Amino acid sequence: MQQRSGPGAVLNSMSGANHSNINHGIEKKSPECKKRRIKCDELRPACSNCVKHSITCDFQTGSPSSASPAHPPKLLKQASSTKSPGSTRSSIRSRPVISNGLNPGDLHMGDLEVLHQFVTSTCYTTSNRSESHELWRITVPKEGFHHDFLMRGILAIAALHLSHLRPDSAAEYQNIAHTHQDKALGTFQTAMTNMNEMNCHAFFALSSLIVVYAFASPRKPGTLAFTDDSQDSPGEASWLPLIRGVNSILQQVLPWVESGPLRGLLQPGVINTMDVRLPKAASHQLKELAGLCETATGGEEAVAAYRDAVKALQKCYAKIFTRASVECEIGTAFTWPVEVPDKFIQLLNARAPEALVILAHYCVVLHHLDDYWWMKGWAAHVMGNIYDELNASWREWIQWPQETIARNERCLVWRPLSPDMIPPSHTPISMNSF
């Protein structure tokens, strides 16, 4: 007889219900039913007839006729005692690392919630480039499954995002974020001694997320929050040195990242900003700052640092002003902290008024990022700190950036129809991961 095919046949083969293949050592009818000469449905552990008449079924008693075979089938035995080549290695690699030190099989609903938040929402808020969104949504979490520090960094930033979206539960989500971030940084710093072609992509991604985390964390009043300062809480990195440190890490792994799965996060090329004609107000302020540099105190080294900082600011203004739609405004905005000299950072740490004035004019750039949840209010926050540090004679130098931010004005947005601007020529900007 031809064997029947279809779903029923498949189901039968899976359940072992094909009666023609029942093991010969197993009785097909309950002895009680056989004695009573009635049809037995052979259900285990008791057939329907015995259940109906409240009779102890012989299937329940474990009689020799109903016992299982003494030896399991050979195929089942093999499946339970052998593994395919490489199965142990692949299973270890595929285990999730989001649990808090417990077995991978345990479900941690809090971690799953924030991971879901990252892949459905947070991943779209780290860049305005559509090319980057899928990399942050899919590729970066996949890397995180193989690198604990990256997965924890992902969970940390997503938890902070939830604290922003759900104010009533903000403290709870901030606690989750801080826990994951602390563990991520601990592992990250240890692993930094062995950056290589295999883990460089995780280093690259987490470095970018660390910057986002620094801005997304709750701001504390009364601290400068932009310099290496003993007033800042231990473990809370100041954002200017942090951005510079991230760039340093990127430069170390850049050749590998350029040929890896996250290469789409990079923006190659350098824009020529020499001939860019900025809006009149911005151009006037840059000229004023250039004049300030020439009369600055602190010696020639300080004067040179101020000049370089103003030149870097002019380039940053031009890059923001001429930015093409394919370029990320976040990466463009963060070029200035990378390009200023170390001496300028030292002058900021010393609260030199000239350095604070230049930084105040950079706040105009930061204000262009104010629509991102993790950057909201940062320009005004830094500006307020600068205002408090300067005495009355210096505060007039920051009037323009202060008023620009107060009016919520994006003064570096290119408007082709404006008579005091010329259409810019575009070449790609320098590399950045956002």
Beta strands, then each sheet from edge to edge (+ up, - down):
end
